[in-house]
Amino acid sequence: MFGFSQIVMFVIFALIFYIGTIFIRDNPSVTVTDVFTAIYAITFSAMTVGNNAHFLPDMASGKNAAASLFEILDS
């Protein structure tokens, strides 16, 4: 499964770079720097979301605690 996950990741990277070259070819205003900036922004944002996903249960608990607090303050 680890090998499969790695091959999927590299196939997706190859697909992204291929699509980037198509954008560069079809749109003269798009530069290589623009494509790399977009790829790295998407990659780093996906990594950040993955690293912070374990906080989701804590966010739900926080919402419930805030709702309880506001209920106490309103009564």
CORWOBEL-V25664 format. One record per backbone hydrogen bond with DSSP energy under -1.0 kcal/mol. NH is the residue of the N-H (numbers start at 1). CO is the residue of the C=O. If there is no record, write none. Layout:
BEGIN
nh = [NH & NH]
co = [CO & CO]
END
This chain:
BEGIN
nh = [5 & 6 & 7 & 8 & 9 & 10 & 11 & 12 & 13 & 14 & 15 & 16 & 17 & 18 & 19 & 20 & 21 & 22 & 23 & 24 & 25 & 26 & 27 & 30 & 35 & 36 & 37 & 38 & 39 & 40 & 41 & 42 & 43 & 44 & 45 & 46 & 47 & 48 & 49 & 50 & 51 & 52 & 55 & 56 & 59 & 60 & 61 & 62 & 63 & 64 & 65 & 66 & 67 & 68 & 69 & 70 & 71 & 72 & 73 & 74 & 75]
co = [1 & 2 & 3 & 4 & 5 & 6 & 7 & 8 & 9 & 10 & 11 & 12 & 13 & 14 & 15 & 16 & 17 & 18 & 19 & 20 & 21 & 22 & 23 & 27 & 31 & 32 & 33 & 34 & 35 & 36 & 37 & 38 & 39 & 40 & 41 & 42 & 43 & 44 & 45 & 46 & 47 & 48 & 52 & 53 & 55 & 56 & 57 & 58 & 59 & 60 & 61 & 62 & 63 & 64 & 65 & 66 & 67 & 68 & 69 & 70 & 71]
END
